[in-house]
Amino acid sequence: MKNRVLLFVADVALVVLFVVIGTRNHNTDKNVPDIAATVAPFLIGLSVGWIATRAWKTPSAVSTGIAIWISTVGVGMLLRHFAWQRGTAGAFIVVAAIFNLFTLVGWRVMRENIVSRRGI
């Protein structure tokens, strides 16, 4: 169980990293409350994905990662736009989708490749 909690924390850290990199690149949201407000809709989307997929059963499966990624970006963008009344420009959606694809799904693909090579 501890391992599954760590994998959830890893996903959270990757989503936070996405926001921190974005806010630093655009020189916005310089304090913790502003960063928290920016990351909140995406963390809610991530949590929805974990719950909807019951990710704690197969947290490192690539299919789980894809569903979590879709939820993180989809729910996150909808909440950001409608609940937080913040921008969701097309370019931002594309960047968010690509970054989170590479991180939330990417580590799962790498793990699957390592496991299959080792025959575990």
N, C-alpha and C positions, 0 to 999 in steps of 0.2 A: 504494500500500500504506500509506503514511504516513497518508493520509486515513482509511482503515479503522481503523487503530489509534486515531486520535483519536476516531472515533465510538464505539469500544468504551470508551475512557476517559471519554467523555461519558456513556455509559450507567452506568458505574461511579460517576461523580460524582453522577448523579441518584439512584442507590440509596443512596449514602452520605448525600446531602442528606435523603432520606426518614427515615433513621435519626437523623440529627443533630437534625432538627426534632422528631421524636417524643420523643427523649430529653430535649431541652430543655423541651418542653411538659409533660412528666410529671416533670421534675426527677429523672431517673434516669440511670444510666450516665454519670457525670460525668468519667471519665478515659478515656484512649485505649484501654487494654486492654478496658474494659467496652464501649465503643462498638464496638471491633473484634469482640468476641464477639457483639454484637447484629447487626451488619451481615454477618457471615460467612455465615450460611445463605442470605441473600438474594443475596450475591455469587456463591455457589456456584450458586444457581438461575439467576442471570443468565448465568454461564459455561456451564451446561448448555444454556440456551436458544441461546446463540451457537453452540455446537458442534452441537447437534441441527439447527439451521436452516441451518448453514453460512453464518452471517450475514455473514461477510467477503466473500461473493460479491455480496450485495445488502443491505448494512447499513442503508440508509435506506428500504427498502421497508416500506410500512405492514403488509403481511402478516408480514414478518419481525418487526416491532415487536410485533405481537399475540402471536406465538408466544413471543417473548422475555419479554413481560409475563406470560403464563400460566406460563411456567417459573419466572420470578423469584419470583412470589408463591406458586405451587403448591409447587415444590420448597423454596423458602425457608421456608414455613410448616411443611411436613412435617419438614424438618431441625430447625427451631427447636423444634418440639414433641418429636420423638423423639430427636434426637441432642444437642440443647442443653438439653432439659427446661425450656423456658421457655414462658411463656403464649402461647396463641393464641386469645384470646377472640374471639367473633364480631365485635364492634365493631372490634377490631384488624385482623381479616382484611378487613373491608369498607374501612376507611381505607387499609390497605396496597394493596388492589386498586385503589381509586379514584386514590390519589396516583400509583402506578406506572403506571396506565393513562394518566393525563394527561401524565406525563413521558416514559415510554419509548415510547409510541405517539404522543403529542401532537407531539413535535418532528418525527416522521416525516410526520405528516399536514400540518403546516405547511410542511415542505420540499416535499412533493409538490404542494401548492397553489401555492407560489411557482414551482416548476419548470414546472408546467402553464400558468401564466399567462404566463410568459416564453417558452414554447415551446421550452424547452431539451431 
